[in-house]
């Protein structure tokens, strides 16, 4: 069964559900969400982008981890590895702007690895909303980016 991500998936009382109230299975989440990398810790979230960034993935995968990190440590550290960037759903892009405005003052380090040109432009524009440092790294510098962000 196929689901339209932007219209049918939503958060209900902290649980990711389909509009017909069906909770997403692990297999469905794997198809929809980008990968949380194994280097992720309670202090640093590392995301590998290989699918379109969806609202469902943003709400159900990324935001809860950011909010938990902020509660536990009072700061946010992010590494985004653009392995195969395929763009943003419109709703996810709007959420990203809102999230940057809301949590940007808590971001102490953001590393972007192998970002496409339009992501460099987008994040450069949003940099004024960040309290901390933003750095761009080439694909082959992933280990250096992980070290810089604090792993």
C-alpha positions as CSV (number, residue, x, y, z in Angstrom):
1,X,0.0,0.0,0.0
2,X,1.4,3.4,-1.0
3,X,0.8,6.5,1.1
4,X,1.1,10.2,0.0
5,X,3.6,11.5,2.5
6,X,2.6,15.2,2.6
7,X,-1.1,14.7,2.8
8,X,-1.6,11.5,4.9
9,X,1.1,11.3,7.5
10,X,0.9,13.4,10.7
11,X,1.8,13.4,14.4
12,X,-1.0,12.6,16.8
13,X,-0.2,12.9,20.5
14,X,3.5,12.2,19.8
15,X,2.9,9.2,17.6
16,X,3.4,9.1,13.8
17,X,0.1,8.0,12.2
18,X,-1.5,7.8,8.9
19,X,-4.7,9.7,8.3
20,X,-6.7,6.5,8.6
21,X,-5.1,6.2,12.2
22,X,-2.7,3.4,11.1
23,X,0.7,3.7,12.9
24,X,3.6,3.5,10.6
25,X,5.6,0.3,10.7
26,X,9.4,0.2,10.8
27,X,9.5,-0.7,7.1
28,X,7.3,2.3,6.2
29,X,9.4,4.6,8.3
30,X,12.5,3.3,6.6
31,X,11.0,4.1,3.2
32,X,10.0,7.6,4.2
33,X,12.8,8.8,6.6
34,X,16.4,9.7,5.9
35,X,19.0,7.8,8.0
36,X,20.1,8.8,11.5
37,X,23.7,7.9,11.2
38,X,25.4,5.5,13.8
39,X,27.7,8.4,14.9
40,X,24.7,10.1,16.4
41,X,24.9,10.6,20.2
42,X,22.8,12.3,22.8
43,X,24.8,15.4,22.1
44,X,25.0,15.3,18.3
45,X,22.5,14.3,15.6
46,X,24.0,13.1,12.3
47,X,21.7,12.7,9.4
48,X,22.4,11.1,6.0
49,X,20.2,12.5,3.3
50,X,19.4,10.0,0.5
51,X,15.7,10.5,0.1
52,X,13.6,13.6,-0.4
53,X,13.2,15.5,2.9
54,X,9.6,14.9,3.9
55,X,7.3,16.6,6.5
56,X,6.7,13.1,8.0
57,X,10.4,12.5,8.4
58,X,11.1,16.0,9.7
59,X,8.3,15.7,12.3
60,X,8.7,12.1,13.2
61,X,12.5,11.6,12.9
62,X,14.4,14.9,13.2
63,X,12.4,17.2,15.5
64,X,12.0,14.8,18.4
65,X,15.7,14.2,18.5
66,X,16.5,17.9,18.4
67,X,14.0,18.7,21.2
68,X,15.4,15.8,23.3
69,X,19.0,17.0,22.8
70,X,18.0,20.6,23.8
71,X,16.3,19.3,26.9
72,X,19.3,17.2,27.9
73,X,22.2,19.4,27.0
74,X,20.8,22.9,26.4
75,X,22.5,23.1,23.0
76,X,22.2,21.5,19.5
77,X,24.9,20.1,17.3
78,X,24.0,18.8,13.8
79,X,25.9,17.1,11.0
80,X,24.0,16.6,7.7
81,X,25.6,14.4,5.1
82,X,24.1,14.9,1.7
83,X,24.8,11.5,0.2
84,X,22.1,11.7,-2.5
85,X,20.1,14.8,-2.0
86,X,16.7,14.7,-3.8
87,X,15.1,17.9,-2.6
88,X,12.5,19.0,-0.1
89,X,8.8,18.6,0.1
90,X,7.3,22.1,0.3
91,X,5.9,21.5,3.8
92,X,9.3,20.2,5.1
93,X,11.1,23.2,3.7
94,X,8.7,25.5,5.5
95,X,9.2,23.5,8.7
96,X,12.9,23.8,8.3
97,X,12.7,27.6,8.2
98,X,10.4,27.7,11.2
99,X,12.7,25.2,13.1
100,X,15.8,27.3,12.3
101,X,14.0,30.4,13.6
102,X,12.8,28.7,16.7
103,X,15.9,26.6,17.7
104,X,18.7,28.5,15.8
105,X,19.9,30.3,19.0
106,X,20.6,26.9,20.5
107,X,22.6,25.5,17.6
108,X,26.3,25.7,18.5
109,X,27.7,23.8,15.5
110,X,26.2,22.7,12.2
111,X,28.3,20.8,9.7
112,X,27.1,20.3,6.1
113,X,28.9,17.5,4.2
114,X,28.7,17.4,0.4
115,X,25.8,19.9,0.2
116,X,24.4,20.8,-3.2
117,X,24.8,24.5,-4.2
118,X,21.2,25.4,-3.4
119,X,21.6,24.1,0.1
120,X,24.8,26.1,0.6
121,X,22.8,29.2,-0.5
122,X,19.8,28.3,1.7
123,X,21.9,27.7,4.8
124,X,24.0,30.8,4.2
125,X,20.9,32.9,4.2
126,X,19.6,31.2,7.4
127,X,23.0,31.6,9.1
128,X,21.9,34.8,10.7
129,X,19.4,32.8,12.7
130,X,22.1,30.5,14.2
131,X,23.9,31.3,17.4
132,X,26.9,29.1,16.6
133,X,29.1,28.1,13.7
134,X,28.2,26.7,10.3
135,X,30.8,25.0,8.2
136,X,30.7,23.2,4.8
137,X,32.8,20.1,4.1
138,X,33.6,18.1,1.0
139,X,32.3,14.5,0.8
140,X,35.8,13.1,1.5
141,X,36.1,15.3,4.7
142,X,33.3,13.5,6.5
143,X,35.6,12.3,9.3
144,X,37.0,15.8,9.7
145,X,33.4,17.2,9.9
146,X,32.5,14.6,12.6
147,X,35.5,15.7,14.6
148,X,34.7,19.4,14.1
149,X,31.1,19.0,15.2
150,X,32.2,17.3,18.4
151,X,32.3,13.5,18.0
